[in-house]
Amino acid sequence: MEKFKNLMAKDEKELLEMENQLKKEALNLRFQQASGQLKNTARRRQVRREVAQIKTAVAQKAAKK
């Protein structure tokens, strides 16, 4: 997990790419949990929080414009 100030240093395109990757990971984790293969259940929560932080950073950047 990156620090929020590091997220704010990235441009919007990079943030959106990171968000897409994390959403794909969240989907895969959800499938793994449903099939009983997920070992680290805390990772789902961590991914959700990272997506929320990225969305917050994008919104703050948009508000500054």
C-alpha distances in whole Angstrom, upper triangle without the diagonal:
4,7,9,12,10,10,14,15,14,17,18,18,15,13,16,15,12,13,15,14,11,14,16,14,14,18,18,17,19,22,21,21,24,26,25,23,19,19,15,16,13,11,13,12,8,9,11,9,7,10,12,10,11,14,15,14,17,19,19,20,22,24,24,26
4,6,8,6,7,10,11,11,15,16,17,13,12,15,15,11,13,16,14,13,16,18,16,17,21,21,20,22,25,24,25,28,29,29,26,23,23,19,20,17,14,16,15,11,11,13,11,8,11,12,9,10,14,13,12,15,17,17,17,20,22,22,24
4,6,5,7,9,10,12,15,16,18,15,13,16,17,14,15,18,18,16,19,21,19,20,23,24,23,25,28,27,27,30,32,31,29,26,25,22,22,18,17,18,16,13,14,15,12,10,13,13,9,11,14,13,11,14,16,15,16,19,20,20,22
4,5,5,6,9,10,13,14,16,14,12,15,16,13,14,18,18,16,18,21,20,20,23,25,24,25,28,28,28,31,33,33,31,27,27,24,23,20,18,19,17,14,14,15,11,9,12,11,7,8,11,9,8,11,13,12,13,16,16,16,19
4,5,5,6,9,12,14,16,14,13,16,18,15,16,20,20,19,21,24,23,23,27,28,27,29,32,32,32,35,37,36,34,31,30,27,27,23,22,23,21,18,18,18,15,13,15,14,10,11,14,12,9,12,14,12,12,16,16,15,18
4,5,5,7,10,13,14,12,11,14,15,13,15,18,17,17,20,22,21,22,25,26,25,27,30,30,30,33,35,35,33,29,29,26,26,23,21,22,20,17,17,18,15,12,14,15,11,11,14,13,10,13,15,14,13,17,18,17,19
4,5,5,8,9,12,9,7,11,12,10,11,15,15,14,17,19,19,19,22,24,23,25,28,28,29,31,33,33,31,28,28,25,25,22,19,20,19,16,15,15,13,10,11,12,8,7,10,10,7,9,12,11,11,14,15,15,17
4,5,8,9,12,11,9,12,14,13,14,17,18,17,19,22,22,22,25,27,26,28,31,31,32,34,36,36,35,31,32,28,28,25,23,23,21,19,18,18,16,13,14,13,10,9,11,9,6,8,10,9,8,11,13,12,14
4,7,9,12,10,10,13,15,14,15,18,19,19,21,23,23,24,27,28,28,30,33,33,34,36,38,38,36,33,33,30,30,27,25,25,24,21,20,21,18,15,16,16,13,11,14,13,9,11,14,12,10,14,15,14,15
4,7,8,6,7,10,11,10,13,15,16,16,18,20,21,22,24,26,26,28,30,31,32,34,36,36,34,31,31,28,29,26,23,24,23,20,18,19,18,14,15,16,13,10,13,13,9,10,13,12,10,13,16,14,15
4,6,6,6,9,10,11,13,15,16,17,19,21,21,23,25,26,27,29,31,32,33,35,37,37,35,33,33,31,31,28,25,25,25,22,20,21,19,16,15,16,14,11,13,13,10,9,12,12,9,11,14,13,13
4,5,5,6,9,10,10,12,14,15,16,19,20,21,23,25,25,27,29,30,31,33,35,36,34,31,33,30,29,27,24,24,23,21,19,19,18,15,14,14,13,9,10,11,9,6,10,10,8,9,12,12,12
4,5,5,6,9,10,11,13,14,15,17,19,20,21,23,24,26,28,29,30,32,34,35,33,31,32,30,29,28,24,24,24,22,19,19,19,16,14,16,15,11,12,14,12,9,13,14,12,12,16,16,15
4,5,5,6,9,10,11,12,14,16,17,18,20,21,22,24,26,27,28,30,32,33,31,28,29,27,27,25,22,22,22,19,17,18,17,14,13,15,14,10,12,14,11,10,14,15,13,14,18,17,17
4,5,5,6,9,10,11,12,14,15,16,18,20,21,22,25,25,27,29,30,31,29,27,28,25,25,23,20,19,19,17,14,15,14,11,10,11,10,6,8,10,8,7,11,12,11,12,15,16,16
4,5,5,6,9,10,10,12,14,15,17,19,20,21,23,24,26,27,29,30,28,26,28,25,25,23,20,19,19,17,14,14,15,12,10,12,12,8,8,11,10,8,11,14,12,13,16,17,17
4,5,5,6,9,10,11,12,14,16,17,18,20,22,23,24,26,28,29,27,25,26,24,24,23,19,19,19,17,14,15,16,13,11,14,14,10,12,15,13,12,15,17,16,16,20,21,20
4,5,5,6,9,10,11,12,14,15,16,18,20,21,22,24,26,27,25,22,23,21,21,19,16,16,16,14,11,12,13,9,8,11,11,8,10,13,12,11,15,16,16,17,20,21,21
4,5,5,6,9,10,10,12,14,15,16,19,20,21,23,24,25,24,21,23,20,20,18,15,14,15,13,10,10,11,8,6,9,9,7,8,11,11,10,13,15,15,16,19,20,21
4,5,5,6,9,10,11,13,14,15,17,19,20,21,23,24,23,21,23,21,20,20,16,15,16,15,11,12,14,11,9,12,13,10,11,15,15,13,16,18,18,18,21,23,23
4,5,5,6,9,10,11,12,14,16,17,18,20,21,22,20,18,20,18,18,18,14,13,15,14,10,12,14,11,10,13,14,12,13,17,16,15,18,21,20,21,24,25,26
4,5,5,6,9,10,10,12,14,15,16,18,20,21,19,16,18,16,15,14,11,10,11,10,6,8,10,8,7,10,11,10,12,15,15,15,17,20,20,21,23,25,26
4,5,5,6,9,10,11,13,14,15,17,19,20,19,16,19,17,16,15,12,10,12,12,8,8,11,10,7,11,13,11,12,15,16,15,18,20,21,21,24,26,26
4,5,5,6,9,10,11,12,14,16,17,18,17,15,18,17,16,16,13,11,14,14,10,11,14,13,11,14,16,15,15,19,19,19,21,24,24,24,27,29,29
4,5,5,6,9,10,10,12,14,15,16,14,12,14,13,13,13,10,9,12,11,8,10,13,11,11,14,16,15,16,19,20,20,22,24,25,26,28,30,30
4,5,5,6,9,10,10,12,14,15,14,12,14,12,11,11,9,6,9,10,6,7,11,11,10,12,15,14,15,18,19,19,21,24,24,25,27,29,30
4,5,5,6,9,10,11,13,14,14,12,15,14,13,14,12,9,12,13,10,11,14,14,13,15,18,17,17,21,22,22,23,26,27,27,29,32,32
4,5,5,6,9,10,11,12,11,10,13,13,12,14,11,10,13,14,11,13,16,16,15,18,20,19,20,23,24,24,26,29,29,30,32,34,35
4,5,5,6,9,10,10,9,7,10,9,8,10,8,6,10,11,9,11,14,14,14,17,19,19,20,23,24,24,26,28,29,30,32,34,35
4,5,5,6,9,10,10,8,12,12,10,12,10,8,11,13,11,11,15,16,15,17,20,20,20,23,25,25,26,29,30,31,33,35,36
4,5,5,6,9,9,9,12,13,12,15,13,11,14,16,14,15,19,19,18,21,23,23,23,26,28,28,29,32,33,33,35,38,38
4,5,5,6,5,5,9,10,10,13,12,10,14,16,14,16,19,19,19,22,24,24,25,28,29,29,31,33,34,35,37,39,40
4,5,5,6,5,8,9,8,11,11,9,12,15,14,15,18,19,19,21,23,24,25,27,29,29,31,33,34,35,37,39,40
4,6,8,8,12,13,11,15,14,12,15,18,17,17,20,22,21,23,26,26,26,29,31,31,32,35,36,37,38,41,42
4,6,8,11,14,13,16,16,15,18,20,19,20,23,24,24,26,28,29,29,32,33,34,35,38,39,39,41,44,44
4,6,8,11,11,14,15,14,17,19,19,20,23,24,24,26,28,29,30,32,34,34,36,38,39,40,42,44,45
4,6,9,10,14,13,13,16,18,17,19,22,22,23,25,27,28,29,31,32,33,35,37,38,39,41,43,44
4,6,6,10,9,10,13,14,14,16,18,19,20,22,24,24,26,28,29,30,32,34,35,36,38,40,41
4,6,9,9,11,13,14,15,17,19,19,21,23,24,25,27,29,30,31,33,35,36,37,39,41,42
4,5,6,8,10,10,12,14,15,16,18,20,21,22,24,26,27,28,30,31,33,34,36,37,39
4,5,6,8,9,11,12,14,15,17,18,20,21,23,24,26,27,29,30,32,33,34,36,38
4,5,5,6,9,10,11,13,15,16,17,19,20,21,23,25,26,27,29,31,32,34,36
4,5,5,6,9,10,10,12,14,15,16,18,20,21,23,24,26,27,29,30,32,34
4,5,5,6,9,10,11,13,14,16,17,19,20,21,23,25,26,27,29,31,32
4,5,5,6,9,10,11,12,14,15,17,19,20,21,23,25,26,27,29,31
4,5,5,6,9,10,11,12,14,15,17,19,20,21,23,24,26,27,29
4,5,5,6,9,10,11,12,14,15,17,18,20,21,23,24,26,28
4,5,5,6,9,10,11,12,14,16,17,19,20,21,23,25,26
4,5,5,6,9,10,10,12,14,15,16,18,20,21,23,25
4,5,5,6,9,10,11,12,14,15,17,18,20,21,23
4,5,5,6,9,10,11,12,14,15,17,18,20,22
4,5,5,6,9,10,11,12,14,15,16,19,20
4,5,5,6,9,10,11,12,14,15,17,19
4,5,5,6,9,10,11,12,14,16,17
4,5,5,6,9,10,11,12,14,16
4,5,5,6,9,10,10,12,15
4,5,5,6,9,10,11,13
4,5,5,6,9,10,11
4,5,5,6,9,10
4,5,5,6,9
4,5,5,7
4,5,5
4,5
4
